[in-house]
Amino acid sequence: MSRLRTTSGRGTASRVISGIGALFAFIEILFILMVVLGANTANSFFGFVKSLADPLALFFPGLFQTGNFKLDVFLNYGLAAVFWLVVTGLLARAVSRY
């Protein structure tokens, strides 16, 4: 006799929160790669990714100003990606416990 494995609503909510954080971090990392690797800024896909990455970067753009545009994007948007992973990870952990 096999038993069906059920998951709690907390576990599902925790996975959804973690997934959203991973998606936000992925968008930031994709934007970083496109800038650092020299993507065509006139391309509509680049514009689309930039339009998603800018608001997700919150207050991080402009935090570091080294004088090198690519390094600035790497540091500022990379920090935003780490922020999303950490914050959603902590939130997911809190949801799964309560």
N, C-alpha and C positions, 0 to 999 in steps of 0.2 A: 504494500500500500504506500503510495507516495503522498507526501504532504506538500501542499502549496505553501510557498514561502511568501509571507506578507511583510511589507515594510511599513514602518510607522510614517505618519504624516510629517513628523519632525525630520526623519531621515531624508524624505523626499524634498522637503523645503531646504534642508542643508545642502543637498546636491544641486538644487536649482540656484541657490545663492552662490555656491562655488563656481558653477558653470557661467553665471553672469559675470563674475569677477574675471574668470579666464577669458571670456569673450572680450571684455573691455581691455584687458592687458594685451590680447592678441591684436586688437585694432591699433593700440599705441605702438606695439612692436612693428607691425606692418608699415605704419607711417614712418617710423625711424628707418627701417630698411629702405624704403622708397627714397627718402631724402639722402641717406648716406651713400646709397648705390647710384644716385644721380638719375632718378626717374624724371621723365618729361613732365614738368609742372603744368603744362597746357593740356595734358591728357585728362579726360573726364573721370577715369577711374581714380587717378591721383586726387582730383578735386573732391570726389566722393569720400575717399578715405580721410582726406584732410578735414572735410566737414564733419566727420564722425570723431576724429581724434582731438580736434581743438576743444570742444566742450568737455570731453572726457578727461582732458588734461587738467581741468579745474584751474587752480592758481599756480601750477608748476611752470608754465612757460614764462620765461623772463627771470626765473629764480637764479639761474646761473647764466652769466654773460662773460664768456671767455674771449670773445672777439672772433671765434671760429664758428660759423653758422652750423655746420654739421655736428660739431662737438656739443654746441648748445642744445640742438634738437635731441641728440643722444642722451645727454644728461637730464634735461627737463622732462621729456616725454618718457624716458626710461624710468625716471623716478615716479612718474604718474602710473606707469604699468605696475611697478612694485607696490605702490600705494593701493591700487585696486586689488591686487592679490592678497596683501596683508589684511586690509579692512574686510573684504568679503570672507576671507578665511576665518578671521576672528568672529565675524557675525554668524557664519555657518556653524562654527563650534558652539557659540552661545545658543543658537536655535536648537541644535541637536541635543543639548543638555537639558533644556527646559521644556 
